[in-house]
Amino acid sequence: MKARIGKRKVEIKGKVKGESPELYGWPKRKDKWNYAYAQCLDAQKSAKVILDWWYEPHAWRIAEGISHKADFLVWLTDSWGEPRLEIHEVKGWSRNLRDGITRHKIARDRYPCFVWRMFKKEQGAFVEVEV
């Protein structure tokens, strides 16, 4: 199914078990943290703060047989107007939180050509977490 959002045509996945349709390339609505962060990124894109973003575009190999799938790849410009890519990870509470943070740190150290940032939601806003 195709829908029009503004001037853009967007492919929408069909309904699954009574859920509302999902936007292609977006996190599922049941993944509330990532879905809310995608909405923030989309608002920043509309305001021309960032150039573009992608959800789970790549799995990073961090060790033999172990990979890390970062949540978002964000394309923005730095203070000099030069484009750069950042990896954004959104963390809520989960029983695998420690493993997720450890994989994020290993991937950050293994691929230093990217800026790796981690965010959590506090009082309705996303704040950066130092790891």
N, C-alpha and C positions, 0 to 999 in steps of 0.2 A: 504494500500500500504506500502511496506517495502522498505527502502533505506539503503545504507551502508555509514556511515560516518567514515572514517578511518577504524579501525578494528571492529567497533561497528555497529550492526544492529539497526536501529531506525525506529519506526512506524511513518508514516506521514499521517496526515489527508488529505482527498481529497479537491479539490478546492471548494470554496464557493463564489459565485457571482464574478467570475473572479479573485479572490485573488490567490496568490501563495500558495502552500501547506504549512501547519504549522507543526512544529515539536511537537510531543506528549510531554506534560509536560512543554511546553514553553508558555509564554504569546502570545497572538495574535499579529500579526505584526501591526495591527491598534493601539494597545496600545504601542505607540512609546517609552515612557519612560521605561516601564518595559521590553520591548523587547531589548532595548539598554543595560539595566543593566544586563539582562540575557546573552547577548553576552559578556559583561565584566566578569561576573562570569565564563562563559564557558572558556574564555581565561585564567583566573586565575587557573581554574581546570586543563587545559592542561599544564600550567607552574608549577603545583604542589604547588601552593600557598594555595589553599583550597582543601579539600578532595572531597566535593560534594555539590550540592545545589538542592533545590526543589522550585517550584513556587506554591504559595498558597496551601501549604499542609494541613493547619489546620485552623479552625475557633476557635478563643479564646473567651470563654464566659467571658464577663467583667461585666455584670450586668443582672438582671432578664430580659430575653427577648432581650438582646442586645449582639451582638457578634462582633468581629473584625477579619477580615481575613487579616493577614499580607501578604505582597507580597512574601518574600523569606525566606526560612530557609536555613542557610549556615552552613556547617560542616567544621570546620578548626581546626588547632592545635595552642595552645598558645606558648609562648616563652619557656616553659619547655617541649614542645612536647606532652602535654596532649590534647586529643581531646575535643572540646567544640562546642556547638551549639549557633548560633547567629540568631536573627530575624532582617531582613533588610527590611525597608519600603522605597519605592521610591516615592517622592512627586513632582509633577509638579504643575502647577496652575490649580485649578478647583474651581467650586463654592462651593464645599463641603470640601475645604482645611482645614478650622478650625475644622470641625467635625472629619476629618481624623486624625489630629494632636491630638485632645482631646482623641479619642479612643486609639491612640498609647500610650499616656501618661498613661491612665488608665490601659491598658494591661500591660505596663512596670511595673507599681507599683503593680499590682495584681500577676504577674508572675515574680518575681525577680530572679528566677533560670536561666533565659536566659539573654544574653546581647542583649539589644534592641537598634538598630541604625537606624537613618533616613538619607536618602541621597537625594540630588537634583542635577540637572545637571546645571553646570555653565561653559560657554565657552568650551563646548565639553567634559568636564570631570565631573565625579560624585564626589561631595564633601559631607562630613558628616555635618549634621545640628544639632546643639544643641537644644534640646527641653526640 
